[in-house]
Amino acid sequence: MYKILSVNPGSTSTKFAIYEDETLICLHTIRHSAEELKPYKTLFDQYEFREQLVLSYLEKDGIDLSDLSAVVGRGGMVRPLESGVYEVNDKLIADLKSTHTAEHASNLGAILAREITKQIKGCRAFIADPVVVDEYQDVARISGLPQMPRKSLFHALNHKAIARKYAAANGTTYENLQLVIAHLGGGISVAAHCYGKVIDSNQGLDGYGPFSPERAGTLDAGQLVELCFSGKHSQEEIKKMLVGNGGLMAHLGINEELVAEKKAVSGDNQAKLVLDAMAYNVAKEIGAMLAVLQGKADAVILTGGISYSLYIVEYIKRMISPMVKVAVYPGEDEMEALAMSGLRVLRGEAAKEY
C-alpha cells in the first residue's frame, strides 16, 4: 500500500490531501488572507510559510511523514512538455524560478513537493500534467502571424484524468479512444484527444475560444487593437478585461454561472441571452474539435464545475448530441488526479525526466 500526499497551491489557498492507494484519508483547504501573504515579496518567498502550514495540519491529523511514498504537486508554468508524470529535478525548479516563467500559484507545487520529500527517506517528488502540456499536431500551431503561433494552454490535469476515468468505465484505455473534452469552469478549455494525445485545443487562459464566467475568449482583433490604443485603458486594465473581468463578469457583473442562471430562469432576458451565448460558443468549439478528429470521436465529455448546470449541459447537448454521444462528468477532483498520477508511477509506470 502506498501513501501519497497531493498538494495544490492556489493564489489564496493551499489544498492538500492524503491518499492510501485509491482511498482518500484526509483533505484540507487552507485559506490565506491578503494580510498573511503581504510580507512575501515574491510568490516563491511563500513556500516555507505554506509548507509549515501543511506539515502542521498533517501532524494534527496524526499522519506520520515517514509513511509517505510520494508527494505530487500541481504542475506550474514550465516550458511546454508532453503529458505525464515528471520527477521534480533541479532543472524543473530552476525553470519555475526563472523570470521568463509566468508567475502563477501552481508554480509552488513542485517546490513544495521537493521540500517536503527532503525530510522523508525514500519519498519521491512529482508533478503531473501541468497546464502547459503540449502535444499539438504541427498544423494546429500555425496562426495568421508567424510571430504569434497558437499555443497549448488548457486544463490538462482534469482533461487527462476524466479521459482515463471514462475509458475505464467503458472497458478500454485512454490510448484507444478519440474524444472531445470540454472543461467548463472559471476558464473553459475544449480539446481534441486523439489516442492519448491532445492534438488541438483553444487557449483557455487569456487567448481564444469560448468566453467563460471570467474570461473574454475570442475577440474581434481589430476592435481589440483599437481598445488597446484608445488611450483610455492601461495595459494591466486591458489584461484584466481579458482575464478576471471578461465573460459573464463583463456582461452581467457576475462571475458565478449559478447566479447568472437563477437570474435567467427568473425572467432576466439579458442574463438568459448571455448565458445561452456562452453555451452556444462552447458547442461551436466542440464542433471545431470534432472536425479536428474528422468526425470520428467516440464521445464528447463535459466536465468542470459548470457541467453541474443542467441548463448549460442541455443547451450544449441540443447542438451536439445529434452528431455524437455526450457524457457528463461534473466537477473536477485535482487532488485525486494528482494522487492517482503518482500512484501509477509507484506501481511501475515510468516517470518522465524534465
N, C-alpha and C positions, 0 to 999 in steps of 0.2 A: 504494500500500500504506500502511495506517495502523498505527501502533504505539500501543498503548493500555496504560496501567497501571491495574490493578484493585487497590483497597485495601479490606480488610475487617477493621476493628478489633474485637477481642473483649475481654472483661474481663481475660483473662490472656494474650492473644496479639495479634499483628498479622499477618494473612495478606496477601500481595500477589503479583501475577503480571503478567508482560508478555505481551501477545499481538501478533502481526503479523497483521492481519485475523483470520481464524478460527484461526490456528495459535498454540499455546502455546509461548513461548520459554523462560520460566523461572517457577518457582513456589516461594515460600518461606513458612514459618510461623515467626515469631519469638516465642518464649515469653518472658513477663515474670514474674519471680518477685515475690512479695509484697514482698520487700526492695527490689527495683528500683522498685516503684511507691509505696512508703511515703512518700518525700519530697514527693509531689504531693498537695496538699490537696483538689483537685477533679479531676474527670475531664478537664476542658479544660486543666488545667495539664500534662497528659501529652502534649499534641500535639507539642511540639517534640522531646521525647525520642523519641517514636515516629517522627516524620518523619526525624530524623537516622539512626535505625537503618535505615529503608527506603532512604534515599539511599546509605548506606554499603554496603548489600548490592548495590544496583544498580551501584555503582562497581566492586565486586569482580567482578560478572558482566560487566563491560565494556559496560554499557548507557549510551549517550550520551543524556542527558536532552533534548538539543535535537531528537532524533528523535521525541519523543513528540507525538502529535496530541491526546491526551486523557488525563485521569486521572478514573476513575469510582470514587467512594467509596460504601460501603454507606450507604443512607439511614437516618436516625435517627428519633427520636420527635418528629417535627414535627407541625404541625396536620394533621388528616385531609385527604387530597387524592386526586385520581383517579390511576389507574395511568399510568405513563410515565417518561420520562427528563427530569429537571429540571436546567437550568443553575444552578450554585451562584451565588447572589447575596447581597447584604448582608442582605436580609430573612430568607432561609433561615438564615444564620449567626446572626442576632440571635435568631430563634425557638429555635434549638438551645441557645443560651446562656441563654435565659430560665429563670427559676426555676419557671415553670409547666410546663416540659417535663420529663417523666420522665427521670431520669439513666440512660443506657444507653450501653455502649461504642460502639454503632453511631453515636451522635451525633458521634463523632470523624471519621467517614468524610468528611463534607462539608468540614470544616475542613482535614483532611489533603490532600484533593484540591485545595482552593483554594491552600493554602500552597505545595504543590509546583509547581502551574502558574504561580504568580507568578514563578518563576525561568526560565520557558520561553516564549519569544516564540511567540505563535500557538496555544499549547496551551490546551484548554478543560477546565473542571472540571464534572463532572456527579454527580448521584446518580440511582438508579433503583429504582423500586418498593419504597419502604420499607414496614415492617410496618403502617403506619397508612393504607395505601391504602384509600379508602372510596368504593365505587361502589354501595352498597346501594340497593335499591328502598325507597321510604318505609315501606311496610308492615313491612319487616324491622327497622326501628329501634324499634318500639314494644314496650315490656315492660309488665309489670303495674303498674309505678310510673313516673309521668311524670318523676320526678327521677332515674331510673336507666334511661335509654334503652340499648338494645343498641348496642354499638359494634363497628366493624370493626377487628380486630386479628388478623392471620394471616400466614403465611409467603409474603407476596406475591411476593417476588423469585423463589423457586423455583416457586411455582404458575404464574406467568406464563411463565417460561422453559420449563417442562415442557409447558405447553399449546401453546406455539409449536412445540416440538420434535415433539410428537405430530401437530399439524396438518400440518407439513411432511412428515412420514413418510407421511401419508395423502393427500398431494396437494391440500391445501386450506389455508385460513388459520384462525387462531385466531378471527377475527371471524365465521367461518361455522359455528362449532360451539357446541353446548351440552354441557358437560362437568361432571362432579363430580370434583374432585381432592382426595385425602386425602394430606397431608404427614405422615408418621409419623416422628417423631424424639423428642428430649428433650421437646418440646412437640408436640401434634397439632392440626392445623387441617384442617377439611373445608369445602370451599366449592363453591357453585353458580356456574359460569361460564356466562353467557348471552350469546353472540355478542360476546365480547371484554370483558365486564364481570363482576365478581364481585358478584352481587346479594344474596348472603346467605352467612354462614359462622358457625361457632362462634367464640367469643373464645378464641384459643389461648394466651394468656399466663396470666392469673390469673382467667379468667372461667368460661364454661360450655362444655360439650362433653365428649368422652371424656377419661377420665384417661389419663395418659401415664407414662413412667418416673419423672418427677419432679414432675408437676403433678396436682392433685386433680380438676380438671374440675368438672362439675356436682355440687353437693351439695344435701342437704335444707336449705332456707333456715332452717327453724325450728331444726333441730339446730345449724346454724352460729351462729345468734343466741345460743342457749344457751351454746355454747362460748365465744363472744366475751365474754359477761357472767358467766362462771363464776368469774372472779377467779383462775383457775389459770394463765392464759397472758397474756403481754403482746401488744400489737398486732403487734410485729415477729415474735414467735414464731408467731402465727396466720398472718401473711403467709408465713412460711417453710413452714408446713404446706401452704399452697396452692401455692406455687412453690418447688421445691427438695427438700422432704421429703414431697411428696404422691405419689399413684400407686403404682407398684411399690415406690418407696422406703419409703412408709408401711407397706405390707403385708408386704414381704419384706426390707427393709433393703438393697435392690439397685436401682441406678439404670441398669443396663445390661440391655436386653432379652435379649441373647445369653446372659448369665449366668443370668438367670431361666429362659430356655428350656432350658438344659442341665440345670438342676435339675428342671424339669418332665418332660423326657423320661427322666430318671434315676429317676423314681418319686416325686418330691415332689408330693403331691396338692394342697397349698396353693399351691405355685408354679404348677401347671397351672391351678387354678381362677382365680387372679388374672390370669394371662396370657390365659386364654380370655375372662375378663370384659373385659379391655382391648380385645381384638379384637372381641368382641361389641358393645361400645359404639361402636367405630369404625363397624362395619357399620350400627348403628342410625342414627348420624349421617349416613352416606351415604344411607340410606333417606329421611331427612328432606330432604336436599338434592335427591334425585330427585323428591320431592313438590313442592319449590320450582319445579323445571323441568317440572312437570306430567307427569312420567314420560317426557319426550321427550329424554333425554340420549343423545348419540351414543356416549359411553363414560364409564366410571368409571376414573380413573387413580390408582394407588397409587405414591407416591414418598417420598423421605426415607430415612434410614439404616435404619429398621426394616423397610422394604419389601424388604431383602435376606433377611429371615427367611421361609423357605417355610412355617414353622409359622403365623405370623401371616397371611401372604398367603392361604394355603389356607383358613384359617378364614373370613376375610372373603369369599373367593370363594364358599364354600359358601352363604353367606347372600345374596350379591348377584348372582352370575352367572346365576341363573335369570331375572333381570329385565333385565340389560343387559350389554353387553360390558365386560370388565375388562382393562385394560392395566397393566403394571407397569414403571415406570422407577426402578429402585433408586438410592438415594443422592441427593445434591444437588451441584451444582457452582456455588456462588455466584460464584466468581471468573470463570468463563466467562460466567455470566449477566450480570454487571456489564459485562464487556468487550463482549459482543455488544450490550448496550443502547447503549453508547457508539458502537459501530460503526454501528448503524442510523442514529444522528444524523449521524455523519460522512459517511454515504452518502446523506444527503438527507432523512431523517425530521426533522420539526421538533421541537426541544427545547421543553419546556414552561417557562413562567415561573412561579416560585413567588411 
